[in-house]
Amino acid sequence: MAATMAATTAGAAAQHVRLGIVDNDRLVLQALAGGLTRALGGGFAVLWAVPEGLEALDRCSREGSAPDLLLVDVSMEDISGIRVCRAIRHDDPRMLLLAMTSFTLESYAPQVAAAGAQGIVAKDDVHGIARAVRAVADGGLWNAELVRGADVPFASPGEAYLRLRAERNHELSVRETQIVDRCARGWPYARTALALGIGEATVRTYVERACRKLGAANRQQLIALWLDERRRE
């Protein structure tokens, strides 16, 4: 598993808004973890910073390591930030999600909003990210950097969760995403079960459920559909 950068003790984190950060550029990740700690000051603590969407999902689903607010890069090599947001919002009506990108904000904002995030911010300015984090942590939405007149339907976590409920028959949960992505990486069921702390039969059940949701006839077709969607993202 990729190394992570811890920024607080568990006791200290409990008194702060706990942040998770995921970005596959390790230099950017390190700069954000340190820069946001300084820019945000008291009241916030970086709980962890990881370079892969899959690891972020693992941590968000693990008791004691789920952040209050997840800062997620839209474009990542393993799982896109949009897919990470959709998987989390499928399950969680409370976690705050803030997307960031080095590309044009308007090109991703509608997808990010549809995925259940509370805003999108340019990732080249740590102070701008800090302002967005504060706004979202205070219960607001962040679209201040979008061009004037852009109509993007960002919503609160609870509202976004309810909006996505109608799509649940076609959207993968966090656990389904964790398992399907590991299948696509060539992991056998036994290894996946061990990594997630569940039984091998449970892994098979989740694969069958994902097949039904995505219209795949079998595991091989499921992997092909997953990889095709990843390329298009």
C-alpha positions as CSV (number, residue, x, y, z in Angstrom):
1,M,0.0,0.0,0.0
2,A,1.2,3.5,-0.8
3,A,2.8,5.4,2.0
4,T,0.7,8.1,3.6
5,M,1.5,11.3,5.4
6,A,-0.2,11.6,8.8
7,A,-0.5,15.1,10.2
8,T,-2.2,14.8,13.5
9,T,-2.6,12.5,16.5
10,A,-6.0,10.9,16.9
11,G,-6.7,13.0,20.0
12,A,-5.9,16.3,18.3
13,A,-7.9,15.4,15.2
14,A,-11.0,14.8,17.3
15,Q,-11.0,18.5,18.2
16,H,-10.8,19.7,14.6
17,V,-12.5,19.5,11.3
18,R,-10.7,16.4,10.0
19,L,-9.5,16.6,6.4
20,G,-8.6,13.8,4.0
21,I,-6.7,14.7,0.8
22,V,-6.2,12.5,-2.3
23,D,-4.1,13.5,-5.3
24,N,-1.9,11.2,-7.4
25,D,0.8,13.9,-7.9
26,R,2.9,13.2,-4.8
27,L,4.6,16.6,-4.9
28,V,1.3,18.4,-5.0
29,L,0.0,16.0,-2.2
30,Q,2.9,16.8,0.1
31,A,2.6,20.6,-0.6
32,L,-1.2,20.5,0.1
33,A,-0.8,18.6,3.3
34,G,1.7,21.0,4.7
35,G,0.3,24.2,3.1
36,L,-3.2,23.7,4.2
37,T,-2.1,22.9,7.7
38,R,-0.5,26.4,7.8
39,A,-3.1,28.2,5.8
40,L,-6.1,26.9,7.8
41,G,-4.6,27.3,11.2
42,G,-6.7,26.2,14.2
43,G,-9.9,24.3,13.9
44,F,-8.6,22.1,11.1
45,A,-6.4,19.0,11.0
46,V,-5.1,16.9,8.0
47,L,-6.0,13.4,9.0
48,W,-4.3,11.8,6.1
49,A,-3.1,12.4,2.5
50,V,-3.0,9.6,0.0
51,P,-2.0,9.3,-3.7
52,E,-4.7,6.9,-4.9
53,G,-8.5,7.1,-5.2
54,L,-8.8,3.4,-4.1
55,E,-6.8,4.1,-0.9
56,A,-9.0,7.1,-0.2
57,L,-12.1,4.9,-0.4
58,D,-10.5,2.4,1.8
59,R,-9.8,5.0,4.5
60,C,-13.2,6.7,4.1
61,S,-14.9,3.4,4.7
62,R,-12.8,2.4,7.7
63,E,-14.1,3.3,11.2
64,G,-12.0,6.0,12.8
65,S,-10.3,7.1,9.6
66,A,-13.2,8.7,7.7
67,P,-12.6,12.5,7.4
68,D,-15.2,15.2,7.9
69,L,-14.2,16.7,4.6
70,L,-12.5,15.0,1.7
71,L,-10.4,17.1,-0.8
72,V,-10.2,15.1,-4.0
73,D,-8.4,15.7,-7.3
74,V,-10.7,15.2,-10.2
75,S,-8.1,13.5,-12.5
76,M,-6.3,10.5,-11.0
77,E,-4.8,7.5,-12.7
78,D,-6.6,4.7,-10.8
79,I,-10.1,6.0,-10.0
80,S,-11.2,9.4,-11.0
81,G,-12.2,12.0,-8.3
82,I,-15.7,12.1,-9.8
83,R,-16.1,8.3,-9.3
84,V,-14.7,8.6,-5.7
85,C,-17.3,11.3,-5.0
86,R,-20.1,9.3,-6.4
87,A,-19.2,6.2,-4.5
88,I,-19.0,8.1,-1.2
89,R,-22.2,10.0,-1.7
90,H,-23.9,6.8,-2.6
91,D,-23.4,5.7,1.0
92,D,-22.8,8.8,3.0
93,P,-25.2,11.8,3.4
94,R,-22.8,13.7,5.8
95,M,-19.2,13.7,4.5
96,L,-18.2,17.0,2.8
97,L,-16.6,16.6,-0.6
98,L,-14.6,19.3,-2.3
99,A,-13.1,18.7,-5.7
100,M,-10.0,20.3,-7.1
101,T,-8.4,20.4,-10.5
102,S,-5.6,22.0,-12.5
103,F,-7.8,22.2,-15.5
104,T,-10.6,24.6,-16.4
105,L,-13.1,24.5,-13.6
106,E,-16.1,24.9,-15.9
107,S,-15.2,21.7,-17.7
108,Y,-15.6,19.6,-14.6
109,A,-18.0,21.5,-12.4
110,P,-21.3,19.9,-13.7
111,Q,-19.9,16.4,-13.3
112,V,-18.6,17.2,-9.8
113,A,-21.9,18.6,-8.7
114,A,-23.8,15.6,-10.1
115,A,-21.4,13.3,-8.1
116,G,-22.5,14.9,-4.9
117,A,-19.6,17.3,-4.2
118,Q,-20.1,20.7,-2.5
119,G,-17.8,22.6,-4.8
120,I,-14.8,22.7,-7.0
121,V,-11.6,24.8,-6.6
122,A,-8.4,25.3,-8.6
123,K,-5.5,23.4,-7.0
124,D,-2.7,25.8,-7.9
125,D,-3.4,28.2,-5.0
126,V,-3.3,26.7,-1.5
127,H,-4.8,29.9,0.0
128,G,-7.7,29.6,-2.4
129,I,-8.2,26.0,-1.4
130,A,-8.1,27.0,2.2
131,R,-10.9,29.6,1.6
132,A,-13.0,26.9,-0.1
133,V,-12.4,24.4,2.7
134,R,-13.5,26.9,5.3
135,A,-16.7,27.8,3.3
136,V,-17.7,24.1,2.8
137,A,-16.8,23.2,6.4
138,D,-19.2,26.1,7.5
139,G,-22.0,24.4,5.6
140,G,-21.7,26.4,2.4
141,L,-21.1,25.6,-1.3
142,W,-18.1,26.7,-3.3
143,N,-18.4,28.0,-6.8
144,A,-16.8,31.4,-6.3
145,E,-14.1,30.7,-8.9
146,L,-16.5,29.7,-11.7
147,V,-17.1,32.2,-14.4
148,R,-20.0,34.6,-13.7
149,G,-23.3,33.2,-14.7
150,A,-22.3,29.5,-14.6
151,D,-25.3,27.6,-13.3
152,V,-23.9,24.6,-11.5
153,P,-26.3,22.7,-9.1
154,F,-24.0,22.1,-6.1
155,A,-26.0,20.9,-3.1
156,S,-25.5,20.1,0.5
157,P,-24.4,16.5,1.3
158,G,-27.8,15.5,2.5
159,E,-29.6,17.0,-0.6
160,A,-27.0,15.4,-2.9
161,Y,-27.5,12.1,-1.2
162,L,-31.2,12.2,-1.7
163,R,-30.8,13.3,-5.3
164,L,-28.5,10.3,-6.1
165,R,-30.9,7.8,-4.4
166,A,-32.9,7.5,-7.7
167,E,-29.7,6.4,-9.4
168,R,-28.7,3.7,-6.9
169,N,-29.7,0.8,-9.2
170,H,-26.9,1.9,-11.5
171,E,-24.3,3.4,-9.1
172,L,-21.7,1.4,-7.3
173,S,-21.3,1.8,-3.5
174,V,-17.9,2.4,-1.9
175,R,-17.5,-1.3,-1.1
176,E,-18.5,-2.4,-4.7
177,T,-16.1,0.2,-6.1
178,Q,-13.3,-1.1,-3.9
179,I,-13.9,-4.6,-5.0
180,V,-14.4,-4.0,-8.7
181,D,-11.3,-1.9,-9.0
182,R,-9.2,-4.6,-7.3
183,C,-10.7,-7.1,-9.7
184,A,-9.6,-4.9,-12.6
185,R,-6.1,-4.8,-11.1
186,G,-6.0,-8.6,-11.3
187,W,-6.5,-9.3,-7.6
188,P,-7.9,-12.7,-6.8
189,Y,-10.9,-12.9,-4.5
190,A,-8.9,-14.2,-1.6
191,R,-6.5,-11.3,-1.6
192,T,-9.3,-8.8,-1.9
193,A,-11.1,-10.4,1.0
194,L,-8.0,-10.3,3.2
195,A,-7.4,-6.6,2.3
196,L,-10.9,-5.6,3.2
197,G,-11.4,-7.8,6.2
198,I,-14.4,-9.7,4.7
199,G,-15.1,-13.2,3.6
200,E,-14.3,-14.4,0.1
201,A,-18.0,-15.3,-0.4
202,T,-18.9,-11.7,0.5
203,V,-16.5,-10.5,-2.2
204,R,-18.3,-12.7,-4.8
205,T,-21.6,-11.4,-3.7
206,Y,-20.5,-7.8,-4.2
207,V,-19.1,-8.7,-7.7
208,E,-22.5,-10.2,-8.6
209,R,-24.3,-7.1,-7.3
210,A,-22.0,-4.9,-9.4
211,C,-22.6,-7.0,-12.5
212,R,-26.3,-6.5,-12.1
213,K,-26.0,-2.8,-11.6
214,L,-23.7,-2.3,-14.7
215,G,-25.4,-4.9,-16.9
216,A,-22.4,-7.2,-17.0
217,A,-22.9,-10.9,-17.7
218,N,-19.8,-12.0,-15.8
219,R,-16.7,-10.9,-13.9
220,Q,-14.7,-10.5,-17.1
221,Q,-17.3,-8.3,-18.7
222,L,-17.6,-6.3,-15.5
223,I,-13.8,-5.6,-15.6
224,A,-14.0,-4.6,-19.3
225,L,-16.9,-2.2,-18.6
226,W,-15.0,-0.7,-15.6
227,L,-11.8,-0.1,-17.6
228,D,-13.8,1.4,-20.4
229,E,-15.6,3.8,-18.1
230,R,-12.2,4.7,-16.5
231,R,-10.7,5.6,-19.9
232,R,-13.7,7.8,-20.7
233,E,-13.4,9.6,-17.4
